[in-house]
């Protein structure tokens, strides 16, 4: 009776656990830790400026929207890379090359597309909720965020400068200042300056993760800096942005935009020095570059949290 229903037939043939595994793969669950890490900065600037008064329920809604945006761009990227055949050419590392979930179950590629679209709708709904409550000033950030989510893989990865800065705009400028706005009802220079830290770090995260995929990306027409100018010169961009991230922390303290306790963010500087050296030394050596990719992930996760912890301590102590 129901043999004509492809969705029901697929569920009966593959079983729900297989669908859940594919869903988890296309969401890239381990990488979602980045979202709360950077959004804690927006929470911290609001907490600091308001003397320790924030609405945690609003933060949780914002966190849900931010995570949904992250899942959406991940899932749409997985879907696009599967459709273009990119993932069949990549040599996966723990930090790059996609999850491989759709290569294992190509008949479930619709899950990635559906997940990407559904999560983008969640972001839109949360954005409309906050705009209706806090004001239209949040609208440009919502529009910019949705643009980055939907255009990153099909458009922005084909232009080196756009590909370089889009991750930082999404995870830095938009998430940090957006979080601050929904918690306070206004923008602030402290939040904008704080967003520079993940702006440079997340740009670097995606930049370095492109090194192992250069040959595969070239086959599908992508054009980022490792492709355009080579890995060696791109490693210098990586080092420069890494330096700017830590200068942003120091500058925020000197300018009085951060409390002095935010110096905690500099605790990851020794790790950053090792990552910078490794990126320069092993730019063309993928085997030895993999540990550098791991250090880069730790820098991205820990540095914003430490800066945020410093701001919280300034209020609590």
LODO-190754 format. One line per field, with one value per residue: residue number from 1; y, x, z of N, C-alpha, C in turn. Coordinates in steps of 0.001 Angstrom, whole numbers, plus 500000, padded with zeros to 6 digits. Each point is the difference from the previous one (the first is absolute). Example, Ala and Ser with C-alpha at 12.3 -4.5 7.8 and 13.67 -1.06 7.14 Angstrom:
pos: (1,2)
n.yy: (494310,501050)
n.xx: (513190,499650)
n.zz: (507800,499280)
ca.yy: (501190,501190)
ca.xx: (499110,500820)
ca.zz: (500000,500060)
c.yy: (501200,501090)
c.xx: (500900,499230)
c.zz: (500000,500730)
end
This chain:
pos: (1,2,3,4,5,6,7,8,9,10,11,12,13,14,15,16,17,18,19,20,21,22,23,24,25,26,27,28,29,30,31,32,33,34,35,36,37,38,39,40,41,42,43,44,45,46,47,48,49,50,51,52,53,54,55,56,57,58,59,60,61,62,63,64,65,66,67,68,69,70,71,72,73,74,75,76,77,78,79,80,81,82,83,84,85,86,87,88,89,90,91,92,93,94,95,96,97,98,99,100,101,102,103,104,105,106,107,108,109,110,111,112,113,114,115,116,117,118,119,120,121,122,123,124,125,126,127,128,129,130,131,132,133,134,135,136,137,138,139,140,141,142,143,144,145,146,147,148,149,150,151,152,153,154,155,156,157,158,159,160,161,162,163,164,165,166,167,168,169,170,171,172,173,174,175,176,177,178,179,180,181,182,183,184,185,186,187,188,189,190,191,192,193,194,195,196,197,198,199,200,201,202,203,204,205,206,207,208,209,210,211,212,213,214,215,216,217,218,219,220,221,222,223,224,225,226,227,228,229,230,231,232,233,234,235,236,237,238,239,240,241,242,243,244,245,246,247,248,249,250,251,252,253,254,255,256,257,258,259,260,261,262,263,264,265,266,267,268,269,270,271,272,273,274,275,276,277,278,279,280,281,282,283,284,285,286,287,288,289,290,291,292,293,294,295,296,297,298,299,300,301,302,303,304,305,306,307,308,309,310,311,312,313,314,315,316,317)
n.yy: (498786,500023,499048,500864,499876,500811,500964,499447,499799,501244,500397,499268,500497,501246,500223,500407,499034,499437,500403,499564,498935,499953,500183,499181,499192,500256,499829,499008,499150,499360,500529,499571,499505,500306,499661,499139,499549,500316,499354,499279,500419,499771,498828,499852,500538,499294,498902,500330,500350,498925,499890,499005,500846,498756,499901,498972,500170,501315,499816,499194,500924,500988,499233,499737,501302,500341,499036,500418,501221,499572,499347,501086,500797,499225,499888,501297,500165,499128,500565,501230,499666,499440,501005,500794,499015,501160,499504,499643,501265,500343,500341,499314,501052,499916,500928,499212,500364,500592,499585,500018,500615,500946,499838,499827,501033,499899,498935,500358,500387,499598,499178,500080,499916,499033,499474,500265,499647,498900,499840,500279,499216,499158,500261,499876,498914,499599,500279,499502,498995,500008,500043,499168,499504,499926,499803,500794,500597,498955,500595,501024,499744,499925,501043,500634,499575,500231,501150,500119,499629,500706,501047,499543,498841,500389,501054,500097,498681,500787,500747,500064,501290,499765,499012,500922,501041,499231,499039,500942,500419,498729,499430,501031,500794,499048,498899,500620,500851,498965,499181,500911,500167,498693,500127,501021,499656,499916,500630,499481,500969,499706,499793,501128,500598,499494,500380,500924,499563,499603,501281,500363,499493,500285,501199,500005,499703,500715,501034,499646,499863,501073,500016,499058,500946,500553,498804,499557,501100,499841,498726,500637,500663,499506,501150,499434,500613,498867,500148,501214,499899,498831,498844,500139,500706,499014,499272,500925,499831,498700,500137,500781,499211,499011,500742,500278,498708,499770,500728,499361,498920,500169,500274,498982,499414,500325,499761,499097,499309,499426,499274,500371,499459,500680,500401,499350,500756,500653,499235,500171,501107,499291,499586,501287,500252,498898,500420,501236,499517,499214,501047,500746,499162,499764,501184,499345,499777,499376,499036,500880,500351,498736,499777,500742,499255,498999,500525,500170,498797,499565,500675,499530,498835,500056,500655,499861,498734,500046,500643,499176,499014,500681,500203,498723,499697,500907,499342,498735,500449)
n.xx: (500831,501122,500086,499011,500075,500864,499411,498778,500178,500516,499015,499162,500644,500195,498828,499309,500677,499859,498753,499946,500665,499230,498917,500508,500270,498848,499581,500913,499402,501178,499691,498843,501056,500343,498743,499822,501144,499610,498850,500855,500678,498953,499871,501322,499965,498891,500539,501104,499407,499254,501255,500044,499220,499639,499259,500208,498696,500194,500987,499200,499050,500828,500359,498715,499752,500997,499604,498751,500520,500704,498962,499299,501007,500111,498685,499841,501081,499526,498816,500518,500821,498886,499182,500996,499951,500033,499050,499763,500454,499344,501118,499089,499930,500380,500590,500111,499447,499169,498755,499728,499065,500018,501294,499788,499166,500376,499240,500790,500431,498740,500554,501138,499362,499207,501101,500706,498966,499743,501307,500049,498937,500691,501098,499268,499441,501170,500499,498921,500133,501326,499813,498979,500957,501155,499428,499762,500710,499313,499126,500878,500131,498682,499841,500985,499470,498764,500530,500716,498934,499202,500831,500359,499379,498807,500177,500021,499909,499418,500077,501318,499783,498939,500688,500959,499216,499332,500893,500933,499430,499841,501151,500564,500007,499419,500660,501156,499973,499564,500839,500958,499585,499812,501151,500318,499627,501331,500681,501216,500888,499705,498724,499980,500693,499190,499131,500965,499909,498720,499879,501102,499602,498721,500349,500871,498962,499179,500829,500395,498705,500232,501075,499405,499091,501214,500540,499279,500236,501210,499701,499465,501108,500314,499975,500817,500514,499838,498889,499643,500550,499453,500374,501199,499519,499132,501076,500528,498933,500147,501309,499788,499011,500833,500965,499178,499709,501276,500304,498944,500475,501270,499593,499150,501018,500940,499054,500004,500039,501068,499576,500900,498990,499620,501043,499029,499465,501002,499304,499269,500654,500518,498742,499649,501016,499680,498729,500428,500874,499053,499165,500987,500343,498698,500079,501033,500024,499035,500890,500973,499138,499589,501122,500437,499267,500473,501220,499764,499449,500988,500785,499259,500069,501278,500518,498913,500055,501301,499827,498995,500799,500947,499107,499670,501299,500083,498897,500399,501224)
n.zz: (500000,500769,499055,499721,501318,499325,500720,499935,498691,499942,500792,499250,498936,500376,500539,501028,500652,498787,500059,501248,499576,498919,500754,500923,498971,499378,501245,499891,500805,499844,498806,500515,500633,498766,499740,500999,499500,498761,500168,500711,498937,499189,500616,499878,498769,499781,500514,499367,498869,500259,500395,499111,499330,499744,498928,500814,500165,499914,500858,500668,499807,500343,501035,500179,499795,500818,500825,499833,500097,501033,500509,499720,500336,501081,500213,499733,500774,500902,499862,500016,500992,500452,499713,500392,500886,500682,500792,498746,499992,501088,500625,500672,500812,501273,499221,498943,498830,500856,500250,498693,500748,499056,500123,501301,500024,498734,500258,501017,498812,499836,500866,499314,498839,500440,500535,498897,499260,500713,500113,498698,499933,500788,499300,498896,500533,500470,498807,499411,500862,499869,498676,500132,500781,499293,498798,498959,500961,500415,499194,499925,501302,500154,499200,500639,501142,499557,499610,501130,500703,499208,500068,501203,499943,499514,500806,501321,499864,499094,501097,499812,499778,499234,499427,500001,499716,499141,500294,499953,498876,499619,500339,499427,498943,499288,500371,500094,498975,499279,500623,499896,498739,499826,500647,499184,498772,500039,499065,500079,500257,501262,499659,499292,500960,500910,499073,500134,501261,500035,499642,500610,501160,499780,499558,501006,500755,499250,500117,501200,500263,499236,500791,500757,499735,499884,499848,501017,500714,499516,500207,501043,499708,501173,500667,500864,501059,500676,499282,500385,501215,500277,500509,499469,498981,499857,500272,499182,499200,500159,499904,498949,499600,500244,499486,499002,500131,500248,498928,499499,500600,499664,498752,500140,500611,499111,499110,500964,498867,500550,501017,500894,500672,498933,500708,500648,499070,500582,500836,498921,500326,501031,500100,499952,500804,500675,499970,500289,500885,500495,499915,500447,500956,500213,499405,499503,501290,499338,499967,499885,499047,500007,500717,498986,499171,500742,499975,498707,500053,500760,499195,498988,500627,500345,498983,499230,500419,499826,498861,499680,500398,499352,499039,500079,500073,499040,499702,500017,499701)
ca.yy: (501214,501193,499822,501177,501076,499794,500290,498855,498870,500243,499761,498573,499321,500373,500051,501322,500268,500439,501388,500824,500071,500928,501328,500447,500257,501227,501121,500142,500304,500425,501358,500957,500635,501350,500986,500541,500629,501398,500737,500385,501357,500919,499912,500632,501463,500442,499778,501012,501338,500097,499750,498644,499724,499563,499042,498760,499382,500614,499478,498625,500090,500455,498888,499063,500555,499961,498603,499643,500599,499200,498720,500257,500172,498705,499058,500450,499735,498557,499709,500543,499251,498691,500162,500369,498941,500425,499110,498767,500301,500506,499099,500500,500050,500214,501396,500503,498990,499540,498867,498752,499339,499825,499022,498693,499816,501031,500099,500844,501377,500921,500349,501170,501169,500305,500526,501355,500900,500077,500788,501396,500496,500220,501273,501062,500144,500621,501381,500763,500153,501037,501276,500496,500396,500931,501064,499666,500115,498655,499464,499843,498856,498789,499858,499676,498638,499063,500073,499213,498588,499444,500314,499676,498925,500156,501269,500655,499185,500195,501306,499845,500896,499690,498709,500213,500787,499588,499276,500927,500852,499220,499571,501108,501223,499793,499280,500696,501240,499630,499525,501181,500815,499399,500016,501370,500891,500968,499594,500690,499909,498879,498767,500026,499757,498604,499126,499909,498826,498864,500340,499600,498597,499091,500117,499132,498604,499507,500150,498899,498759,499887,499534,498621,499808,500839,499284,499653,501228,500482,499210,500431,501428,500920,500890,500648,500439,498918,499706,501176,500459,498911,499756,500709,501388,499987,499816,501328,500616,499335,500546,501408,500070,499508,501127,501016,499548,500274,501454,500463,499822,501008,501317,500184,500335,501313,501025,499991,499327,498765,500087,499473,498542,499330,499558,498530,499542,499855,498731,499083,500532,499009,499024,500687,500085,498670,499808,500856,499351,498782,500343,500417,498902,498828,500451,499058,498648,499788,499081,500750,501155,499589,500463,501457,500212,499750,501161,501106,499802,500331,501459,500567,499667,500462,501437,500803,499635,500616,501434,500134,499700,501187,501009,499551,500152,501424,500344,499143,500115)
ca.xx: (499169,500815,501255,500294,500498,501440,500486,499673,500812,501375,500052,499895,501176,501257,499840,500182,501367,500828,499638,500547,501447,500226,499659,501082,501173,499852,500006,501376,499760,501159,500415,499010,500494,500471,498918,499910,501261,500048,498842,500280,500552,498867,499409,500912,499976,498721,500104,500923,499434,498772,500292,499654,498585,499638,498901,500577,499055,500269,501277,499786,499321,501022,500932,499307,500034,501375,500338,499248,500714,501218,499563,499513,501120,500678,499195,499960,501331,500071,499156,500638,501232,499585,499444,501069,500995,501209,500363,500613,501395,500729,500657,499466,500730,498996,499572,499668,499634,498623,499767,499911,498717,499209,500684,499579,498558,499623,498542,499483,500489,498895,500037,500873,499292,498871,500537,500473,498860,499233,500743,499944,498678,500068,500720,499085,498960,500574,500315,498744,499569,500792,499756,498698,500084,501083,500078,500439,501458,500571,499701,501176,500802,499278,500131,501390,500247,499365,500762,501223,499621,499529,500873,501406,500520,499838,500488,501119,501209,500576,500670,500945,499808,498703,500156,500833,499392,498617,499882,500155,498809,498904,500225,500493,499190,498555,499586,500354,499227,498586,499708,499986,498809,498759,500039,500027,499171,500822,501350,501018,501351,500673,499606,500567,501443,500161,499734,501207,500781,499600,500059,501299,500279,499179,500559,501175,499569,499596,501132,500939,499301,499965,501291,499982,498984,500317,499864,498589,499240,500314,499243,498600,499941,500122,501159,500349,501389,500963,499990,500347,501381,500804,499926,501058,499587,498783,500443,500337,498707,499585,500791,499626,498696,500183,500556,498958,499046,500552,500074,498641,499810,500812,499458,498752,500336,500647,498996,498959,498806,499948,500673,501363,499961,499908,501345,499964,499978,501367,500566,500175,501033,501057,499469,499921,501370,500310,499191,500562,501224,499626,499382,501069,500927,499357,498925,499840,500179,498703,500110,500458,499122,498809,500063,499830,498557,499449,500329,499185,498655,500057,500122,498686,499033,500391,500299,498812,499485,500866,499697,498689,500172,500581,498948,499107,500715,500050,498726,499704,500988)
ca.zz: (500000,500135,499270,499193,500854,500090,501335,500864,499553,500457,501437,500244,499461,500665,501441,500589,500475,498887,499740,501080,499808,498896,500508,500881,499180,499219,500945,500495,501409,500807,499671,500489,501224,499689,500149,501361,500375,499579,500506,501385,499982,499991,501335,500963,499865,500565,501440,500529,499870,500802,501411,500406,499769,498640,499926,499500,499069,498700,499509,499534,498699,499057,499809,499119,498646,499530,499709,498798,498870,499804,499426,498656,499059,499917,499220,498607,499464,499743,498848,498805,499716,499487,498661,499061,499972,500692,501103,499490,499676,501166,500940,501253,501266,501055,500045,498672,499021,500137,500907,499254,500282,498789,499150,500507,499745,499020,499848,501075,499832,500290,501423,500144,499466,500878,501256,499757,499800,501247,500989,499560,500400,501446,500168,499574,501023,501198,499654,499969,501386,500665,499337,500446,501396,500287,498999,498643,499870,499898,498674,499138,500432,499604,498548,499705,500465,499063,498755,500181,500102,498735,498864,500240,499149,498546,499452,500668,499894,498670,500015,501119,501138,500611,500679,501179,501078,500299,501279,501121,500062,500551,501381,500806,499964,500081,501209,501243,500136,500052,501360,500882,499723,500495,501465,500523,499194,499276,499648,500785,499471,500665,499315,498659,500123,500434,498854,499181,500407,499161,498572,499468,500310,499190,498652,499980,500136,498686,499087,500178,499634,498540,499486,499495,498962,498835,498732,499808,499762,498649,499031,499937,499694,501134,499904,501261,499976,499762,498573,499200,500193,500527,501444,500721,500194,500823,501384,500527,500335,501247,501116,500164,500659,501358,500735,500152,501019,501335,500115,500310,501452,500684,499687,500728,501393,500010,499677,501013,499488,500777,501298,499911,500208,498706,499640,499996,498613,499498,500470,498868,499108,499705,499045,498709,499469,499461,498795,498952,499520,499287,498722,499092,499726,499400,499112,498894,500543,500624,501134,501172,500225,500749,501398,500015,499896,501333,500842,499519,500549,501426,500110,499699,501043,501331,500122,500306,501322,501009,500005,500633,501427,500616,500172,501076,501276,500326,500622,501147,501091)
c.yy: (501262,499909,501211,501161,499823,500271,498826,498785,500148,499731,498512,499257,500268,499994,501375,500250,500474,501452,500915,500153,500985,501428,500557,500347,501311,501238,500309,500397,500447,501451,501059,500662,501434,501047,500507,500686,501473,500788,500368,501395,501041,500012,500763,501517,500564,499903,501085,501401,500194,499701,498642,499632,499651,498999,498718,499279,500563,499484,498589,499976,500424,498881,498938,500479,499947,498595,499527,500565,499192,498656,500197,500119,498701,499040,500397,499793,498525,499638,500466,499195,498600,500120,500347,498916,500330,498986,498689,500202,500406,498872,500515,499987,500134,501397,500544,498845,499472,498759,498654,499284,499731,499074,498580,499708,501054,500176,500904,501450,501026,500422,501245,501263,500406,500604,501437,500998,500182,500872,501477,500623,500252,501334,501163,500249,500680,501463,500881,500246,501134,501370,500599,500531,501103,501109,499545,500033,498643,499419,499877,498806,498686,499747,499593,498563,498968,499986,499161,498507,499408,500196,499519,498952,500277,501249,500479,499208,500129,501357,500038,500904,499733,498701,500153,500623,499555,499219,500920,500946,499249,499696,501127,501144,499734,499329,500778,501268,499717,499512,501165,500798,499384,499994,501404,500947,501053,499369,500748,499809,498850,498680,499942,499694,498545,499049,499870,498754,498762,500318,499510,498510,499043,500124,499049,498527,499409,500088,498811,498661,499813,499417,498552,499793,500726,499283,499662,501242,500539,499301,500460,501519,500945,500845,500733,500300,498860,499562,501160,500388,498914,499898,500820,501449,500083,499787,501334,500779,499426,500610,501448,500129,499501,501123,501070,499602,500340,501495,500588,499858,501083,501404,500287,500385,501403,501121,500069,499359,498656,500283,499343,498482,499209,499610,498473,499438,499786,498695,499003,500465,499009,498931,500611,500123,498669,499739,500816,499381,498758,500271,500407,498811,498884,500361,499014,498547,499636,499070,500738,501239,499641,500388,501515,500350,499789,501150,501187,499918,500393,501505,500658,499754,500678,501511,500843,499706,500665,501512,500246,499737,501196,501086,499620,500183,501454,500444,499265,500189,501423)
c.xx: (500863,501306,500362,500543,501502,500541,499748,500848,501431,500154,499966,501273,501243,499890,500323,501416,500932,499736,500602,501512,500343,499706,501119,501241,499903,499949,501409,499993,501235,500399,499050,500409,500448,498924,499850,501278,500015,498815,500136,500610,498891,499275,500852,499991,498704,500030,500849,499377,498760,500226,499534,498547,499772,498854,500531,499074,500201,501310,499828,499278,500994,500992,499391,500064,501412,500442,499287,500677,501246,499646,499581,501149,500781,499245,499940,501352,500178,499204,500657,501241,499700,499537,501074,501056,501273,500452,500630,501470,500820,500655,499668,501030,498940,499391,499572,499548,498586,499887,500025,498671,499204,500682,499634,498543,499514,498493,499372,500473,498914,499987,500839,499286,498854,500466,500464,498873,499222,500707,500061,498660,499931,500689,499086,498919,500510,500325,498764,499488,500752,499804,498677,500058,501011,500158,500635,501511,500686,499845,501227,500880,499343,500161,501415,500315,499418,500732,501265,499673,499691,500974,501429,500530,499823,500654,501310,501294,500673,500690,500918,499729,498679,500084,500800,499216,498593,499887,500096,498828,498847,500180,500492,499013,498523,499590,500282,499172,498503,499584,499914,498711,498746,499957,499912,499067,500791,501343,500994,501358,500760,499684,500597,501491,500255,499800,501216,500814,499565,499995,501314,500271,499215,500374,501183,499626,499651,501147,500945,499371,499892,501293,499944,499087,500312,499750,498538,499166,500227,499156,498553,499871,500054,501264,500169,501494,501017,500060,500554,501468,500906,499941,501035,499610,498735,500337,500387,498735,499491,500718,499596,498663,500080,500534,498929,498984,500497,500212,498634,499709,500751,499441,498703,500231,500574,498990,498869,498705,499783,500557,501371,500030,499889,501368,500106,500022,501382,500649,500207,501095,501138,499552,499931,501379,500404,499224,500547,501265,499681,499398,501052,500877,499363,498868,499731,500163,498758,500075,500398,499160,498811,500083,499839,498520,499327,500271,499132,498575,499968,500092,498638,498988,500329,500123,498750,499430,500824,499788,498674,500086,500601,498968,499050,500652,500052,498714,499807,500955,500163)
c.zz: (500000,499227,499155,500804,500206,501394,500937,499632,500471,501474,500316,499581,500827,501503,500546,500500,498892,499647,501068,499869,498890,500433,500864,499194,499249,500895,500499,501480,500777,499763,500561,501311,499756,500271,501430,500451,499627,500550,501466,500080,500001,501328,501005,499887,500564,501519,500649,499954,500870,501473,500488,499788,498531,500099,499370,499039,498595,499412,499438,498653,498926,499689,499087,498552,499426,499634,498747,498753,499665,499355,498545,499007,499857,499074,498529,499322,499660,498743,498703,499620,499485,498552,498973,499866,500735,501043,499534,499660,501223,500778,501395,501124,501089,499980,498645,499115,500104,500870,499276,500169,498733,499000,500431,499671,499005,499840,501065,499881,500307,501464,500221,499521,500913,501317,499831,499884,501304,501030,499617,500367,501505,500288,499657,501048,501255,499731,499995,501415,500685,499356,500473,501421,500262,498970,498702,499845,499889,498594,499098,500382,499596,498511,499617,500399,499051,498657,500085,500003,498625,498845,500175,499025,498511,499417,500633,499911,498641,499887,501222,501197,500707,500791,501286,501144,500379,501302,501212,500146,500653,501478,500900,500043,500266,501303,501275,500176,500049,501367,500967,499798,500601,501529,500582,499252,499258,499627,500875,499362,500643,499307,498604,500037,500413,498831,499086,500344,499210,498515,499398,500230,499111,498521,499844,500072,498640,499000,500103,499624,498488,499433,499493,498791,498696,498681,499707,499681,498591,498951,499862,499862,501169,499852,501323,499983,499850,498535,499180,500123,500568,501511,500779,500281,500846,501470,500626,500334,501312,501197,500279,500728,501437,500886,500258,501076,501401,500212,500321,501487,500760,499770,500735,501447,500079,499765,501026,499542,500675,501387,499901,500168,498685,499453,500031,498584,499415,500453,498852,499042,499746,499004,498597,499355,499378,498704,498837,499414,499180,498639,498978,499582,499184,499043,498873,500434,500809,501216,501272,500283,500874,501484,500134,499887,501348,500954,499631,500532,501476,500221,499793,501110,501323,500114,500267,501388,501098,500070,500709,501503,500732,500232,501132,501366,500437,500701,501318,501177,500475)
end
